[in-house]
């Protein structure tokens, strides 16, 4: 099962394999304090797309479309397939730092992974 969770929430055993999906390191967290299994930047939104979106809800539809295009690259596709396969055997939790829990890239990433 694919789940999403803010990096600022406490880890739980139910999280399973924890994947940091932000391109930049989350503010206010020391690297040694964040419990995560991997940080695959090839599935994170590009810097250009992230800056263009700017976490503005009114731009989320366009962001979703563009991000899904980025995720079709070979490197991203291979990692997505790997995570989807891992999710068949247990939980995979996508960790993100955005404040908005409904309009962020982890939501889009979960949508894509759920369809694989």
Protein Blocks (a to p, Z undefined) as FASTA:
>chain_A
ZZdddfkbccdfklmpaddfbfbdcehiafklpccfbdcfklgccfklmmmnnopaklmm
mmmmmmmmmmmpmklmmmmmmmmmmmmnoccddddfbfblklcfklmmmmmmmmZZ
